[in-house]
Amino acid sequence: MKDFVDYWANKFDWRKQEKYLNSFKQYRMDCGNIDLHFVHERSKDPAAIPLVLLHGWPCNFTDFHKMIHPLAMPVEQDGKQQSFHVVVPSMPGFAFSGQPKRPGYGPKQMGEAVNNLMLKLGYNRYVAQGGDFGGMVAYVLGALHPEHCAAVHSNITVCLPSMTNPWTMLQMANASLPMAKKYPVFLSADDIKGLEGLNVYMKEESGYAEIQKTKPDTIGYALNDSPAGLLAWIIEKMWRWVDGELEACISRDELLTSISLFWFTQSITSSMRLYREAIGPHSTAMPDILKHRCTAPTAIAVFPKEIWTYPKSWCAKQYNLKRWTIMPAGGHFAALEKPELLMADMRAFFATYH
């Protein structure tokens, strides 16, 4: 931490990063229920596929910086030219987007704002990709707006059975049992690995979430008052959830650029409120959303160090699942860690479903 704080204060070149971020075409638009800031890079190919990329927490639109220009460039895919009109919003409450001013603004409302954005940009049919809460918003688009969202690609899984399924509760309660006795026999090794990740997450990694889904404003005052505290709160999650040594996966400047955006825009508190809205103790937002199946054709990319992955059989009931890819490497922040793997899987899927 001392090393990171010293680098941020004395060596980090924000003006260089600012110039780089300004190389992307950026706008801000009223999207019905909130103003959204977004990057919009149009392909030179008029037949390009409209694509919206959705980030989660503790991230910003900068997560996708390695992917924006490559996705907009035409390449050959399955014997045809393929490219994308790329839209990357700052999610409501993050960076330069508007901050919700009253309770009741969760993933469903975010999905409505993103859908409105794509329609206002002239994209009546588009595809969506997301991870973390961005994956949940992508689910909303595929479940509640399938007339516009033609296909969904996600590197996180959300399932209604996981919230009430007795197997989930059983494996958490019997964590000390031998593996063979802990899970139903028909679950695959990959299914069990994903549920084990959930076990570790619940026992060792969820302290931040318990605070953010119950008292986000309380911790928000502290983090918005101390840059060192803000850095510690975010960097620890990044450190724990990547596949390998942190700075071998994500550069120090990439990490600090995103954290600087939280600091300069004072958006840490508004970003954390999403937890209370989506999964807070009195919230029904996610169960209500997940009652609706994601009928848009869906691809799931499973990265080995993702914090959890629900069994494929559960996901096949929750999504119109068309593709399930086990990735060779990568963690929770796939767009930063393994952008080439993520883009290759997206290209292969969207070539068929768009």
Secondary structure as GFF3:
##gff-version 3
##sequence-region A 1 354
A	DSSP	alpha_helix	2	10	.	.	.	ID=ss1
A	DSSP	alpha_helix	14	21	.	.	.	ID=ss2
A	DSSP	beta_strand	26	30	.	.	.	ID=ss3
A	DSSP	beta_strand	35	41	.	.	.	ID=ss4
A	DSSP	beta_strand	49	54	.	.	.	ID=ss5
A	DSSP	three_ten_helix	61	64	.	.	.	ID=ss6
A	DSSP	alpha_helix	68	72	.	.	.	ID=ss7
A	DSSP	beta_strand	75	77	.	.	.	ID=ss8
A	DSSP	beta_strand	80	82	.	.	.	ID=ss9
A	DSSP	beta_strand	84	89	.	.	.	ID=ss10
A	DSSP	alpha_helix	107	120	.	.	.	ID=ss11
A	DSSP	beta_strand	126	130	.	.	.	ID=ss12
A	DSSP	alpha_helix	133	144	.	.	.	ID=ss13
A	DSSP	beta_strand	149	154	.	.	.	ID=ss14
A	DSSP	alpha_helix	161	164	.	.	.	ID=ss15
A	DSSP	alpha_helix	166	173	.	.	.	ID=ss16
A	DSSP	alpha_helix	179	182	.	.	.	ID=ss17
A	DSSP	alpha_helix	189	200	.	.	.	ID=ss18
A	DSSP	pi_helix	201	205	.	.	.	ID=ss19
A	DSSP	alpha_helix	207	212	.	.	.	ID=ss20
A	DSSP	alpha_helix	216	225	.	.	.	ID=ss21
A	DSSP	alpha_helix	227	241	.	.	.	ID=ss22
A	DSSP	alpha_helix	246	249	.	.	.	ID=ss23
A	DSSP	alpha_helix	252	265	.	.	.	ID=ss24
A	DSSP	alpha_helix	268	279	.	.	.	ID=ss25
A	DSSP	alpha_helix	285	290	.	.	.	ID=ss26
A	DSSP	beta_strand	294	302	.	.	.	ID=ss27
A	DSSP	alpha_helix	312	318	.	.	.	ID=ss28
A	DSSP	beta_strand	319	326	.	.	.	ID=ss29
A	DSSP	alpha_helix	334	337	.	.	.	ID=ss30
A	DSSP	alpha_helix	339	350	.	.	.	ID=ss31
###
